[in-house]
Amino acid sequence: MKTTIREGGRLVIPAAYRKALGLKPGDEVLLTLEEGEIRVVSTRQAIARAQTLLRRYVPKGRSLSEELIKERREEAVRA
């Protein structure tokens, strides 16, 4: 798909691409520069990818967020 860089460096993402990515006006996206190419990723996709990567290292049934909350509460009691 071809598009044009507009004034101020604005780039319009075609509607079909926005729909495929589930993007709506006001949504934030992450941009990465890889080997001379710009990659656009929705924050939803970036979070899902990070969660998938972390699952490899966290045993099933273990909740890191619950462990962190417990540690913080224990620290608060000691302080």
N, CA, C and O atoms as a Maestro MAE file, in Angstrom:
{
 s_m_m2io_version
 :::
 2.0.0
}

f_m_ct {
 s_m_title
 :::
 protein
 m_atom[316] {
  # First column is atom index #
  i_m_mmod_type
  r_m_x_coord
  r_m_y_coord
  r_m_z_coord
  i_m_residue_number
  s_m_chain_name
  s_m_pdb_residue_name
  s_m_pdb_atom_name
  i_m_atomic_number
  :::
  1 25 0.863 -1.171 0.000 1 A "MET " " N  " 7
  2 3 0.000 0.000 0.000 1 A "MET " " CA " 6
  3 2 0.902 1.223 0.000 1 A "MET " " C  " 6
  4 15 1.908 1.263 0.707 1 A "MET " " O  " 8
  5 25 0.543 2.199 -0.781 2 A "LYS " " N  " 7
  6 3 1.332 3.421 -0.897 2 A "LYS " " CA " 6
  7 2 0.616 4.565 -0.191 2 A "LYS " " C  " 6
  8 15 -0.605 4.692 -0.283 2 A "LYS " " O  " 8
  9 25 1.379 5.398 0.514 3 A "THR " " N  " 7
  10 3 0.828 6.568 1.180 3 A "THR " " CA " 6
  11 2 1.851 7.695 1.076 3 A "THR " " C  " 6
  12 15 2.946 7.490 0.554 3 A "THR " " O  " 8
  13 25 1.509 8.862 1.561 4 A "THR " " N  " 7
  14 3 2.378 10.031 1.437 4 A "THR " " CA " 6
  15 2 2.662 10.636 2.798 4 A "THR " " C  " 6
  16 15 1.784 10.717 3.656 4 A "THR " " O  " 8
  17 25 3.904 11.058 2.979 5 A "ILE " " N  " 7
  18 3 4.265 11.787 4.194 5 A "ILE " " CA " 6
  19 2 3.722 13.203 4.013 5 A "ILE " " C  " 6
  20 15 4.012 13.862 3.015 5 A "ILE " " O  " 8
  21 25 2.944 13.659 4.968 6 A "ARG " " N  " 7
  22 3 2.328 14.974 4.876 6 A "ARG " " CA " 6
  23 2 3.091 15.990 5.701 6 A "ARG " " C  " 6
  24 15 4.067 15.658 6.374 6 A "ARG " " O  " 8
  25 25 2.640 17.218 5.644 7 A "GLU " " N  " 7
  26 3 3.284 18.303 6.377 7 A "GLU " " CA " 6
  27 2 3.439 17.944 7.857 7 A "GLU " " C  " 6
  28 15 2.548 17.352 8.466 7 A "GLU " " O  " 8
  29 25 4.571 18.310 8.408 8 A "GLY " " N  " 7
  30 3 4.839 18.013 9.805 8 A "GLY " " CA " 6
  31 2 5.240 16.560 10.037 8 A "GLY " " C  " 6
  32 15 5.306 16.116 11.183 8 A "GLY " " O  " 8
  33 25 5.509 15.810 8.960 9 A "GLY " " N  " 7
  34 3 5.920 14.417 9.082 9 A "GLY " " CA " 6
  35 2 4.776 13.460 9.341 9 A "GLY " " C  " 6
  36 15 4.995 12.311 9.725 9 A "GLY " " O  " 8
  37 25 3.545 13.932 9.129 10 A "ARG " " N  " 7
  38 3 2.384 13.073 9.392 10 A "ARG " " CA " 6
  39 2 2.245 11.997 8.326 10 A "ARG " " C  " 6
  40 15 2.429 12.231 7.131 10 A "ARG " " O  " 8
  41 25 1.917 10.825 8.807 11 A "LEU " " N  " 7
  42 3 1.736 9.676 7.933 11 A "LEU " " CA " 6
  43 2 0.340 9.122 8.168 11 A "LEU " " C  " 6
  44 15 -0.028 8.830 9.306 11 A "LEU " " O  " 8
  45 25 -0.423 8.977 7.126 12 A "VAL " " N  " 7
  46 3 -1.770 8.434 7.252 12 A "VAL " " CA " 6
  47 2 -1.700 6.923 7.051 12 A "VAL " " C  " 6
  48 15 -1.218 6.441 6.026 12 A "VAL " " O  " 8
  49 25 -2.190 6.186 8.048 13 A "ILE " " N  " 7
  50 3 -2.261 4.728 7.933 13 A "ILE " " CA " 6
  51 2 -3.592 4.415 7.253 13 A "ILE " " C  " 6
  52 15 -4.647 4.799 7.759 13 A "ILE " " O  " 8
  53 25 -3.557 3.729 6.121 14 A "PRO " " N  " 7
  54 3 -4.797 3.436 5.400 14 A "PRO " " CA " 6
  55 2 -5.822 2.705 6.272 14 A "PRO " " C  " 6
  56 15 -5.463 1.927 7.156 14 A "PRO " " O  " 8
  57 25 -7.089 2.967 6.007 15 A "ALA " " N  " 7
  58 3 -8.193 2.424 6.800 15 A "ALA " " CA " 6
  59 2 -8.134 0.902 6.921 15 A "ALA " " C  " 6
  60 15 -8.387 0.359 7.996 15 A "ALA " " O  " 8
  61 25 -7.805 0.216 5.839 16 A "ALA " " N  " 7
  62 3 -7.758 -1.248 5.880 16 A "ALA " " CA " 6
  63 2 -6.702 -1.732 6.880 16 A "ALA " " C  " 6
  64 15 -6.911 -2.730 7.570 16 A "ALA " " O  " 8
  65 25 -5.577 -1.032 6.956 17 A "TYR " " N  " 7
  66 3 -4.521 -1.397 7.892 17 A "TYR " " CA " 6
  67 2 -4.940 -1.081 9.327 17 A "TYR " " C  " 6
  68 15 -4.712 -1.879 10.236 17 A "TYR " " O  " 8
  69 25 -5.551 0.082 9.523 18 A "ARG " " N  " 7
  70 3 -6.027 0.441 10.867 18 A "ARG " " CA " 6
  71 2 -7.036 -0.586 11.354 18 A "ARG " " C  " 6
  72 15 -7.000 -1.003 12.512 18 A "ARG " " O  " 8
  73 25 -7.929 -0.991 10.472 19 A "LYS " " N  " 7
  74 3 -8.949 -1.981 10.841 19 A "LYS " " CA " 6
  75 2 -8.290 -3.317 11.190 19 A "LYS " " C  " 6
  76 15 -8.660 -3.954 12.175 19 A "LYS " " O  " 8
  77 25 -7.319 -3.737 10.386 20 A "ALA " " N  " 7
  78 3 -6.631 -5.010 10.633 20 A "ALA " " CA " 6
  79 2 -5.889 -4.996 11.964 20 A "ALA " " C  " 6
  80 15 -5.775 -6.029 12.625 20 A "ALA " " O  " 8
  81 25 -5.379 -3.819 12.364 21 A "LEU " " N  " 7
  82 3 -4.661 -3.692 13.628 21 A "LEU " " CA " 6
  83 2 -5.578 -3.354 14.792 21 A "LEU " " C  " 6
  84 15 -5.145 -3.348 15.944 21 A "LEU " " O  " 8
  85 25 -6.846 -3.072 14.497 22 A "GLY " " N  " 7
  86 3 -7.794 -2.709 15.547 22 A "GLY " " CA " 6
  87 2 -7.540 -1.322 16.101 22 A "GLY " " C  " 6
  88 15 -7.818 -1.060 17.271 22 A "GLY " " O  " 8
  89 25 -7.011 -0.423 15.267 23 A "LEU " " N  " 7
  90 3 -6.677 0.932 15.710 23 A "LEU " " CA " 6
  91 2 -7.836 1.888 15.499 23 A "LEU " " C  " 6
  92 15 -8.537 1.843 14.488 23 A "LEU " " O  " 8
  93 25 -8.015 2.757 16.486 24 A "LYS " " N  " 7
  94 3 -9.069 3.774 16.417 24 A "LYS " " CA " 6
  95 2 -8.425 5.133 16.671 24 A "LYS " " C  " 6
  96 15 -7.336 5.194 17.242 24 A "LYS " " O  " 8
  97 25 -9.073 6.225 16.260 25 A "PRO " " N  " 7
  98 3 -8.507 7.553 16.510 25 A "PRO " " CA " 6
  99 2 -8.189 7.739 17.995 25 A "PRO " " C  " 6
  100 15 -9.006 7.429 18.862 25 A "PRO " " O  " 8
  101 25 -6.998 8.247 18.266 26 A "GLY " " N  " 7
  102 3 -6.574 8.469 19.647 26 A "GLY " " CA " 6
  103 2 -5.760 7.326 20.234 26 A "GLY " " C  " 6
  104 15 -5.115 7.500 21.268 26 A "GLY " " O  " 8
  105 25 -5.776 6.159 19.595 27 A "ASP " " N  " 7
  106 3 -4.983 5.025 20.085 27 A "ASP " " CA " 6
  107 2 -3.496 5.347 19.961 27 A "ASP " " C  " 6
  108 15 -3.069 6.001 19.010 27 A "ASP " " O  " 8
  109 25 -2.717 4.882 20.931 28 A "GLU " " N  " 7
  110 3 -1.271 5.026 20.854 28 A "GLU " " CA " 6
  111 2 -0.693 3.803 20.174 28 A "GLU " " C  " 6
  112 15 -1.201 2.692 20.328 28 A "GLU " " O  " 8
  113 25 0.375 4.017 19.420 29 A "VAL " " N  " 7
  114 3 1.093 2.926 18.779 29 A "VAL " " CA " 6
  115 2 2.569 3.054 19.112 29 A "VAL " " C  " 6
  116 15 3.045 4.126 19.485 29 A "VAL " " O  " 8
  117 25 3.274 1.966 18.974 30 A "LEU " " N  " 7
  118 3 4.718 1.965 19.172 30 A "LEU " " CA " 6
  119 2 5.382 1.867 17.809 30 A "LEU " " C  " 6
  120 15 4.973 1.072 16.962 30 A "LEU " " O  " 8
  121 25 6.406 2.677 17.605 31 A "LEU " " N  " 7
  122 3 7.162 2.644 16.365 31 A "LEU " " CA " 6
  123 2 8.559 2.134 16.663 31 A "LEU " " C  " 6
  124 15 9.187 2.555 17.635 31 A "LEU " " O  " 8
  125 25 9.041 1.233 15.833 32 A "THR " " N  " 7
  126 3 10.421 0.778 15.939 32 A "THR " " CA " 6
  127 2 11.063 0.917 14.569 32 A "THR " " C  " 6
  128 15 10.403 0.793 13.538 32 A "THR " " O  " 8
  129 25 12.343 1.173 14.579 33 A "LEU " " N  " 7
  130 3 13.103 1.280 13.352 33 A "LEU " " CA " 6
  131 2 13.983 0.044 13.266 33 A "LEU " " C  " 6
  132 15 14.875 -0.147 14.092 33 A "LEU " " O  " 8
  133 25 13.733 -0.795 12.269 34 A "GLU " " N  " 7
  134 3 14.460 -2.051 12.115 34 A "GLU " " CA " 6
  135 2 14.987 -2.155 10.693 34 A "GLU " " C  " 6
  136 15 14.224 -2.212 9.728 34 A "GLU " " O  " 8
  137 25 16.293 -2.179 10.590 35 A "GLU " " N  " 7
  138 3 16.950 -2.341 9.295 35 A "GLU " " CA " 6
  139 2 16.396 -1.372 8.253 35 A "GLU " " C  " 6
  140 15 16.112 -1.765 7.121 35 A "GLU " " O  " 8
  141 25 16.244 -0.106 8.638 36 A "GLY " " N  " 7
  142 3 15.793 0.917 7.704 36 A "GLY " " CA " 6
  143 2 14.300 0.914 7.436 36 A "GLY " " C  " 6
  144 15 13.836 1.600 6.524 36 A "GLY " " O  " 8
  145 25 13.545 0.161 8.206 37 A "GLU " " N  " 7
  146 3 12.087 0.108 8.043 37 A "GLU " " CA " 6
  147 2 11.408 0.521 9.338 37 A "GLU " " C  " 6
  148 15 11.907 0.245 10.429 37 A "GLU " " O  " 8
  149 25 10.263 1.185 9.206 38 A "ILE " " N  " 7
  150 3 9.469 1.561 10.378 38 A "ILE " " CA " 6
  151 2 8.421 0.490 10.599 38 A "ILE " " C  " 6
  152 15 7.715 0.092 9.673 38 A "ILE " " O  " 8
  153 25 8.330 0.031 11.833 39 A "ARG " " N  " 7
  154 3 7.328 -0.971 12.195 39 A "ARG " " CA " 6
  155 2 6.344 -0.321 13.160 39 A "ARG " " C  " 6
  156 15 6.748 0.302 14.142 39 A "ARG " " O  " 8
  157 25 5.054 -0.470 12.878 40 A "VAL " " N  " 7
  158 3 3.994 0.097 13.714 40 A "VAL " " CA " 6
  159 2 3.301 -1.050 14.441 40 A "VAL " " C  " 6
  160 15 2.829 -2.002 13.820 40 A "VAL " " O  " 8
  161 25 3.248 -0.942 15.784 41 A "VAL " " N  " 7
  162 3 2.623 -1.985 16.585 41 A "VAL " " CA " 6
  163 2 1.667 -1.320 17.569 41 A "VAL " " C  " 6
  164 15 2.020 -0.335 18.218 41 A "VAL " " O  " 8
  165 25 0.474 -1.854 17.676 42 A "SER " " N  " 7
  166 3 -0.464 -1.303 18.660 42 A "SER " " CA " 6
  167 2 0.048 -1.646 20.051 42 A "SER " " C  " 6
  168 15 0.739 -2.649 20.230 42 A "SER " " O  " 8
  169 25 -0.286 -0.823 21.030 43 A "THR " " N  " 7
  170 3 0.145 -1.116 22.398 43 A "THR " " CA " 6
  171 2 -0.438 -2.442 22.865 43 A "THR " " C  " 6
  172 15 0.202 -3.174 23.621 43 A "THR " " O  " 8
  173 25 -1.647 -2.753 22.418 44 A "ARG " " N  " 7
  174 3 -2.280 -4.032 22.756 44 A "ARG " " CA " 6
  175 2 -1.413 -5.199 22.266 44 A "ARG " " C  " 6
  176 15 -1.196 -6.169 22.992 44 A "ARG " " O  " 8
  177 25 -0.921 -5.091 21.027 45 A "GLN " " N  " 7
  178 3 -0.082 -6.149 20.468 45 A "GLN " " CA " 6
  179 2 1.252 -6.241 21.207 45 A "GLN " " C  " 6
  180 15 1.751 -7.336 21.464 45 A "GLN " " O  " 8
  181 25 1.822 -5.091 21.544 46 A "ALA " " N  " 7
  182 3 3.107 -5.076 22.246 46 A "ALA " " CA " 6
  183 2 2.976 -5.731 23.620 46 A "ALA " " C  " 6
  184 15 3.851 -6.491 24.033 46 A "ALA " " O  " 8
  185 25 1.896 -5.439 24.320 47 A "ILE " " N  " 7
  186 3 1.667 -6.043 25.638 47 A "ILE " " CA " 6
  187 2 1.475 -7.552 25.499 47 A "ILE " " C  " 6
  188 15 2.039 -8.323 26.276 47 A "ILE " " O  " 8
  189 25 0.691 -7.971 24.525 48 A "ALA " " N  " 7
  190 3 0.455 -9.401 24.308 48 A "ALA " " CA " 6
  191 2 1.766 -10.123 23.989 48 A "ALA " " C  " 6
  192 15 2.001 -11.231 24.469 48 A "ALA " " O  " 8
  193 25 2.612 -9.493 23.179 49 A "ARG " " N  " 7
  194 3 3.901 -10.093 22.827 49 A "ARG " " CA " 6
  195 2 4.789 -10.219 24.066 49 A "ARG " " C  " 6
  196 15 5.440 -11.245 24.263 49 A "ARG " " O  " 8
  197 25 4.815 -9.180 24.899 50 A "ALA " " N  " 7
  198 3 5.619 -9.219 26.123 50 A "ALA " " CA " 6
  199 2 5.112 -10.307 27.073 50 A "ALA " " C  " 6
  200 15 5.903 -11.026 27.683 50 A "ALA " " O  " 8
  201 25 3.797 -10.421 27.190 51 A "GLN " " N  " 7
  202 3 3.220 -11.447 28.061 51 A "GLN " " CA " 6
  203 2 3.586 -12.841 27.568 51 A "GLN " " C  " 6
  204 15 3.889 -13.724 28.370 51 A "GLN " " O  " 8
  205 25 3.559 -13.041 26.265 52 A "THR " " N  " 7
  206 3 3.913 -14.334 25.685 52 A "THR " " CA " 6
  207 2 5.371 -14.672 25.981 52 A "THR " " C  " 6
  208 15 5.694 -15.807 26.332 52 A "THR " " O  " 8
  209 25 6.253 -13.673 25.838 53 A "LEU " " N  " 7
  210 3 7.672 -13.900 26.122 53 A "LEU " " CA " 6
  211 2 7.897 -14.253 27.588 53 A "LEU " " C  " 6
  212 15 8.681 -15.150 27.896 53 A "LEU " " O  " 8
  213 25 7.215 -13.556 28.491 54 A "LEU " " N  " 7
  214 3 7.395 -13.808 29.920 54 A "LEU " " CA " 6
  215 2 6.840 -15.154 30.351 54 A "LEU " " C  " 6
  216 15 7.371 -15.775 31.272 54 A "LEU " " O  " 8
  217 25 5.789 -15.612 29.705 55 A "ARG " " N  " 7
  218 3 5.179 -16.895 30.088 55 A "ARG " " CA " 6
  219 2 6.171 -18.046 30.013 55 A "ARG " " C  " 6
  220 15 6.028 -19.037 30.728 55 A "ARG " " O  " 8
  221 25 7.167 -17.923 29.157 56 A "ARG " " N  " 7
  222 3 8.181 -18.977 29.051 56 A "ARG " " CA " 6
  223 2 8.942 -19.156 30.360 56 A "ARG " " C  " 6
  224 15 9.422 -20.249 30.659 56 A "ARG " " O  " 8
  225 25 9.051 -18.085 31.136 57 A "TYR " " N  " 7
  226 3 9.891 -18.091 32.324 57 A "TYR " " CA " 6
  227 2 9.111 -18.142 33.635 57 A "TYR " " C  " 6
  228 15 9.705 -18.288 34.703 57 A "TYR " " O  " 8
  229 25 7.801 -18.025 33.561 58 A "VAL " " N  " 7
  230 3 6.982 -18.019 34.772 58 A "VAL " " CA " 6
  231 2 6.120 -19.279 34.771 58 A "VAL " " C  " 6
  232 15 5.324 -19.494 33.856 58 A "VAL " " O  " 8
  233 25 6.282 -20.105 35.798 59 A "PRO " " N  " 7
  234 3 5.496 -21.341 35.847 59 A "PRO " " CA " 6
  235 2 3.991 -21.059 35.867 59 A "PRO " " C  " 6
  236 15 3.542 -20.047 36.405 59 A "PRO " " O  " 8
  237 25 3.235 -21.963 35.278 60 A "LYS " " N  " 7
  238 3 1.784 -21.830 35.246 60 A "LYS " " CA " 6
  239 2 1.237 -21.779 36.676 60 A "LYS " " C  " 6
  240 15 1.666 -22.535 37.549 60 A "LYS " " O  " 8
  241 25 0.291 -20.881 36.892 61 A "GLY " " N  " 7
  242 3 -0.313 -20.743 38.205 61 A "GLY " " CA " 6
  243 2 0.395 -19.740 39.112 61 A "GLY " " C  " 6
  244 15 -0.117 -19.401 40.178 61 A "GLY " " O  " 8
  245 25 1.556 -19.270 38.699 62 A "ARG " " N  " 7
  246 3 2.305 -18.284 39.499 62 A "ARG " " CA " 6
  247 2 1.921 -16.882 39.026 62 A "ARG " " C  " 6
  248 15 1.898 -16.610 37.825 62 A "ARG " " O  " 8
  249 25 1.624 -16.004 39.967 63 A "SER " " N  " 7
  250 3 1.237 -14.635 39.633 63 A "SER " " CA " 6
  251 2 2.297 -13.665 40.140 63 A "SER " " C  " 6
  252 15 2.416 -13.430 41.342 63 A "SER " " O  " 8
  253 25 3.057 -13.111 39.217 64 A "LEU " " N  " 7
  254 3 4.096 -12.169 39.606 64 A "LEU " " CA " 6
  255 2 3.503 -10.905 40.212 64 A "LEU " " C  " 6
  256 15 4.080 -10.323 41.131 64 A "LEU " " O  " 8
  257 25 2.355 -10.480 39.701 65 A "SER " " N  " 7
  258 3 1.747 -9.266 40.250 65 A "SER " " CA " 6
  259 2 1.298 -9.496 41.692 65 A "SER " " C  " 6
  260 15 1.471 -8.622 42.541 65 A "SER " " O  " 8
  261 25 0.723 -10.666 41.972 66 A "GLU " " N  " 7
  262 3 0.313 -10.957 43.343 66 A "GLU " " CA " 6
  263 2 1.523 -11.046 44.269 66 A "GLU " " C  " 6
  264 15 1.459 -10.599 45.414 66 A "GLU " " O  " 8
  265 25 2.619 -11.617 43.788 67 A "GLU " " N  " 7
  266 3 3.840 -11.693 44.586 67 A "GLU " " CA " 6
  267 2 4.381 -10.293 44.883 67 A "GLU " " C  " 6
  268 15 4.816 -10.016 46.001 67 A "GLU " " O  " 8
  269 25 4.354 -9.431 43.901 68 A "LEU " " N  " 7
  270 3 4.831 -8.058 44.087 68 A "LEU " " CA " 6
  271 2 3.976 -7.308 45.106 68 A "LEU " " C  " 6
  272 15 4.508 -6.614 45.973 68 A "LEU " " O  " 8
  273 25 2.669 -7.444 45.004 69 A "ILE " " N  " 7
  274 3 1.760 -6.784 45.959 69 A "ILE " " CA " 6
  275 2 2.036 -7.293 47.370 69 A "ILE " " C  " 6
  276 15 2.089 -6.506 48.315 69 A "ILE " " O  " 8
  277 25 2.211 -8.603 47.516 70 A "LYS " " N  " 7
  278 3 2.495 -9.186 48.832 70 A "LYS " " CA " 6
  279 2 3.799 -8.631 49.395 70 A "LYS " " C  " 6
  280 15 3.868 -8.282 50.574 70 A "LYS " " O  " 8
  281 25 4.837 -8.548 48.556 71 A "GLU " " N  " 7
  282 3 6.121 -8.010 49.003 71 A "GLU " " CA " 6
  283 2 5.979 -6.554 49.450 71 A "GLU " " C  " 6
  284 15 6.532 -6.161 50.477 71 A "GLU " " O  " 8
  285 25 5.249 -5.765 48.689 72 A "ARG " " N  " 7
  286 3 5.064 -4.348 49.030 72 A "ARG " " CA " 6
  287 2 4.312 -4.190 50.350 72 A "ARG " " C  " 6
  288 15 4.635 -3.313 51.152 72 A "ARG " " O  " 8
  289 25 3.321 -5.033 50.570 73 A "ARG " " N  " 7
  290 3 2.572 -4.976 51.832 73 A "ARG " " CA " 6
  291 2 3.466 -5.361 53.003 73 A "ARG " " C  " 6
  292 15 3.399 -4.746 54.068 73 A "ARG " " O  " 8
  293 25 4.291 -6.364 52.812 74 A "GLU " " N  " 7
  294 3 5.227 -6.783 53.872 74 A "GLU " " CA " 6
  295 2 6.230 -5.677 54.166 74 A "GLU " " C  " 6
  296 15 6.564 -5.438 55.327 74 A "GLU " " O  " 8
  297 25 6.708 -5.005 53.138 75 A "GLU " " N  " 7
  298 3 7.634 -3.891 53.321 75 A "GLU " " CA " 6
  299 2 6.964 -2.748 54.086 75 A "GLU " " C  " 6
  300 15 7.584 -2.120 54.944 75 A "GLU " " O  " 8
  301 25 5.698 -2.486 53.769 76 A "ALA " " N  " 7
  302 3 4.964 -1.397 54.425 76 A "ALA " " CA " 6
  303 2 4.789 -1.685 55.913 76 A "ALA " " C  " 6
  304 15 4.848 -0.772 56.737 76 A "ALA " " O  " 8
  305 25 4.576 -2.952 56.255 77 A "VAL " " N  " 7
  306 3 4.410 -3.326 57.666 77 A "VAL " " CA " 6
  307 2 5.740 -3.137 58.403 77 A "VAL " " C  " 6
  308 15 5.748 -2.694 59.552 77 A "VAL " " O  " 8
  309 25 6.849 -3.463 57.763 78 A "ARG " " N  " 7
  310 3 8.175 -3.317 58.387 78 A "ARG " " CA " 6
  311 2 8.595 -1.857 58.548 78 A "ARG " " C  " 6
  312 15 9.386 -1.533 59.434 78 A "ARG " " O  " 8
  313 25 8.080 -0.990 57.709 79 A "ALA " " N  " 7
  314 3 8.505 0.426 57.726 79 A "ALA " " CA " 6
  315 2 7.881 1.225 58.829 79 A "ALA " " C  " 6
  316 15 8.151 2.420 58.955 79 A "ALA " " O  " 8
  :::
 }
 m_bond[315] {
  # First column is bond index #
  i_m_from
  i_m_to
  i_m_order
  :::
  1 1 2 1
  2 2 3 1
  3 3 4 2
  4 3 5 1
  5 5 6 1
  6 6 7 1
  7 7 8 2
  8 7 9 1
  9 9 10 1
  10 10 11 1
  11 11 12 2
  12 11 13 1
  13 13 14 1
  14 14 15 1
  15 15 16 2
  16 15 17 1
  17 17 18 1
  18 18 19 1
  19 19 20 2
  20 19 21 1
  21 21 22 1
  22 22 23 1
  23 23 24 2
  24 23 25 1
  25 25 26 1
  26 26 27 1
  27 27 28 2
  28 27 29 1
  29 29 30 1
  30 30 31 1
  31 31 32 2
  32 31 33 1
  33 33 34 1
  34 34 35 1
  35 35 36 2
  36 35 37 1
  37 37 38 1
  38 38 39 1
  39 39 40 2
  40 39 41 1
  41 41 42 1
  42 42 43 1
  43 43 44 2
  44 43 45 1
  45 45 46 1
  46 46 47 1
  47 47 48 2
  48 47 49 1
  49 49 50 1
  50 50 51 1
  51 51 52 2
  52 51 53 1
  53 53 54 1
  54 54 55 1
  55 55 56 2
  56 55 57 1
  57 57 58 1
  58 58 59 1
  59 59 60 2
  60 59 61 1
  61 61 62 1
  62 62 63 1
  63 63 64 2
  64 63 65 1
  65 65 66 1
  66 66 67 1
  67 67 68 2
  68 67 69 1
  69 69 70 1
  70 70 71 1
  71 71 72 2
  72 71 73 1
  73 73 74 1
  74 74 75 1
  75 75 76 2
  76 75 77 1
  77 77 78 1
  78 78 79 1
  79 79 80 2
  80 79 81 1
  81 81 82 1
  82 82 83 1
  83 83 84 2
  84 83 85 1
  85 85 86 1
  86 86 87 1
  87 87 88 2
  88 87 89 1
  89 89 90 1
  90 90 91 1
  91 91 92 2
  92 91 93 1
  93 93 94 1
  94 94 95 1
  95 95 96 2
  96 95 97 1
  97 97 98 1
  98 98 99 1
  99 99 100 2
  100 99 101 1
  101 101 102 1
  102 102 103 1
  103 103 104 2
  104 103 105 1
  105 105 106 1
  106 106 107 1
  107 107 108 2
  108 107 109 1
  109 109 110 1
  110 110 111 1
  111 111 112 2
  112 111 113 1
  113 113 114 1
  114 114 115 1
  115 115 116 2
  116 115 117 1
  117 117 118 1
  118 118 119 1
  119 119 120 2
  120 119 121 1
  121 121 122 1
  122 122 123 1
  123 123 124 2
  124 123 125 1
  125 125 126 1
  126 126 127 1
  127 127 128 2
  128 127 129 1
  129 129 130 1
  130 130 131 1
  131 131 132 2
  132 131 133 1
  133 133 134 1
  134 134 135 1
  135 135 136 2
  136 135 137 1
  137 137 138 1
  138 138 139 1
  139 139 140 2
  140 139 141 1
  141 141 142 1
  142 142 143 1
  143 143 144 2
  144 143 145 1
  145 145 146 1
  146 146 147 1
  147 147 148 2
  148 147 149 1
  149 149 150 1
  150 150 151 1
  151 151 152 2
  152 151 153 1
  153 153 154 1
  154 154 155 1
  155 155 156 2
  156 155 157 1
  157 157 158 1
  158 158 159 1
  159 159 160 2
  160 159 161 1
  161 161 162 1
  162 162 163 1
  163 163 164 2
  164 163 165 1
  165 165 166 1
  166 166 167 1
  167 167 168 2
  168 167 169 1
  169 169 170 1
  170 170 171 1
  171 171 172 2
  172 171 173 1
  173 173 174 1
  174 174 175 1
  175 175 176 2
  176 175 177 1
  177 177 178 1
  178 178 179 1
  179 179 180 2
  180 179 181 1
  181 181 182 1
  182 182 183 1
  183 183 184 2
  184 183 185 1
  185 185 186 1
  186 186 187 1
  187 187 188 2
  188 187 189 1
  189 189 190 1
  190 190 191 1
  191 191 192 2
  192 191 193 1
  193 193 194 1
  194 194 195 1
  195 195 196 2
  196 195 197 1
  197 197 198 1
  198 198 199 1
  199 199 200 2
  200 199 201 1
  201 201 202 1
  202 202 203 1
  203 203 204 2
  204 203 205 1
  205 205 206 1
  206 206 207 1
  207 207 208 2
  208 207 209 1
  209 209 210 1
  210 210 211 1
  211 211 212 2
  212 211 213 1
  213 213 214 1
  214 214 215 1
  215 215 216 2
  216 215 217 1
  217 217 218 1
  218 218 219 1
  219 219 220 2
  220 219 221 1
  221 221 222 1
  222 222 223 1
  223 223 224 2
  224 223 225 1
  225 225 226 1
  226 226 227 1
  227 227 228 2
  228 227 229 1
  229 229 230 1
  230 230 231 1
  231 231 232 2
  232 231 233 1
  233 233 234 1
  234 234 235 1
  235 235 236 2
  236 235 237 1
  237 237 238 1
  238 238 239 1
  239 239 240 2
  240 239 241 1
  241 241 242 1
  242 242 243 1
  243 243 244 2
  244 243 245 1
  245 245 246 1
  246 246 247 1
  247 247 248 2
  248 247 249 1
  249 249 250 1
  250 250 251 1
  251 251 252 2
  252 251 253 1
  253 253 254 1
  254 254 255 1
  255 255 256 2
  256 255 257 1
  257 257 258 1
  258 258 259 1
  259 259 260 2
  260 259 261 1
  261 261 262 1
  262 262 263 1
  263 263 264 2
  264 263 265 1
  265 265 266 1
  266 266 267 1
  267 267 268 2
  268 267 269 1
  269 269 270 1
  270 270 271 1
  271 271 272 2
  272 271 273 1
  273 273 274 1
  274 274 275 1
  275 275 276 2
  276 275 277 1
  277 277 278 1
  278 278 279 1
  279 279 280 2
  280 279 281 1
  281 281 282 1
  282 282 283 1
  283 283 284 2
  284 283 285 1
  285 285 286 1
  286 286 287 1
  287 287 288 2
  288 287 289 1
  289 289 290 1
  290 290 291 1
  291 291 292 2
  292 291 293 1
  293 293 294 1
  294 294 295 1
  295 295 296 2
  296 295 297 1
  297 297 298 1
  298 298 299 1
  299 299 300 2
  300 299 301 1
  301 301 302 1
  302 302 303 1
  303 303 304 2
  304 303 305 1
  305 305 306 1
  306 306 307 1
  307 307 308 2
  308 307 309 1
  309 309 310 1
  310 310 311 1
  311 311 312 2
  312 311 313 1
  313 313 314 1
  314 314 315 1
  315 315 316 2
  :::
 }
}
